[in-house]
Amino acid sequence: MSISKTLFGKNGEGKDVFKYTMTNKRGASVSVLTFGGTLHSIIVPDKNGKMADVCLGFDAMDTYMIKNGSIGAFIGRYGNRIDAGKFTLNGMDYQLNVNAAPNHLHGGTVGYQIRLMEAEAMEGEYGDQVIMSLYSPDGEENYPGGLHIKVTYTFDENCNLGLYYEATAEAKTILNLTNHCYFNLAGQDSGKIYGQTMQIFADCVTEVNKNMIPTGRYLPVCGTPLDFRTPRALGETLKMAETCTAMVLGTGHDHNYVLSNGFGMGLCAVAKDPASGRVMEVITDQPAVQLYSGNHLNITGKGGRHYGAHDGFCLETQHFPDSPNHAHFPTTALDKGETFRSATIYTFTAEK
């Protein structure tokens, strides 16, 4: 295994942004940027050993600094939505910035996806790791309490990509950390994901209202296009979007799946591209995963490729959206001095 470090560009403040690339003996690699802890590329083999980049992204910093759907980014302090940006903690009311009216989304206008992170690289015989860290001060985006945050990215000889999150609170706060990588297992420049199959080990999703905020109820997936308990082609389910109220609200797949494993570390989803044979398994200790089918993609990506709707999908392991406003949801509160830890592993293999 080996790690290389290259200058990728400069952020809006003129500070250097570096790209760290972990490469295994097969020639597969993962690259991550110090800008937003962004996954920039994931290059893995198909059934014939041919390499392709299965991670959507951009060639230059200027595109990462504009509104781009948070492609590849580390998300915090709170991933997903909070209703009207409001919540109550310890008897105090908080108003977060509303950056996706009428909601607060993915940490607000100054979410972690645009923060510059410190990096430390460590090579290993069988696997490499890049540790990204940042400090999120008290009052940032109106969140209470400072947070010391580390995200460790690992990659090994078996093409397992690990994301290990750690956050320690200086005062009681809320958090919901995730990554917003867009995957296309045929390759980031291959177009629609319609032929790729999805399996998610969940019997229900959190029902949402017209503003994509959970109602507090659980919606069984059985008999709906949201049912991925057995593998289904994404093109098949997306064709049914107009007949499914939940999909009309999100203009496609944009749903929080309540995982059958709960908080147990286990397999939560399997995605496959039958043409290339590439398979991605998602293993996590989080209680939910958000499936998003790239419904609003409309931007130029790597190599000049235009990314349009359904050119990539996200599987964002997480706690539930708007959890601070639903007492029966798994808590996203973190006490003073408490350390939050979680793990998500994306495994890449290929079937003949």
Sequence and secondary structure as in RCSB ss.txt:
>XXXX:A:sequence
MSISKTLFGKNGEGKDVFKYTMTNKRGASVSVLTFGGTLHSIIVPDKNGKMADVCLGFDAMDTYMIKNGSIGAFI
GRYGNRIDAGKFTLNGMDYQLNVNAAPNHLHGGTVGYQIRLMEAEAMEGEYGDQVIMSLYSPDGEENYPGGLHIK
VTYTFDENCNLGLYYEATAEAKTILNLTNHCYFNLAGQDSGKIYGQTMQIFADCVTEVNKNMIPTGRYLPVCGTP
LDFRTPRALGETLKMAETCTAMVLGTGHDHNYVLSNGFGMGLCAVAKDPASGRVMEVITDQPAVQLYSGNHLNIT
GKGGRHYGAHDGFCLETQHFPDSPNHAHFPTTALDKGETFRSATIYTFTAEK
>XXXX:A:secstr
 EEEEEEEEE TTS EEEEEEEE TTS EEEEESBTT EEEEEEE TTS EEE B   SSHHHHTS SS TT EE
 SB SEEGGGEEEETTEEEE   SBTTBEETT TT GGGSB EEEEE  SSEEEEEEEEEE TTGGG SS EEEE
EEEEEETT EEEEEEEEEESSSEE B EE   B TT TTS   TT EEEE EEEEEEE TTS EEEEEEE TTST
T  SS EEHHHHHTTGGG HHHHHHTS EEEEEETTTTS EEEEEEE TTT EEEEEEESSSEEEEE  TT  EE
 GGG EE TTS BEEEEES TTGGG TTS   EE TT EEEEEEEEEEEE  
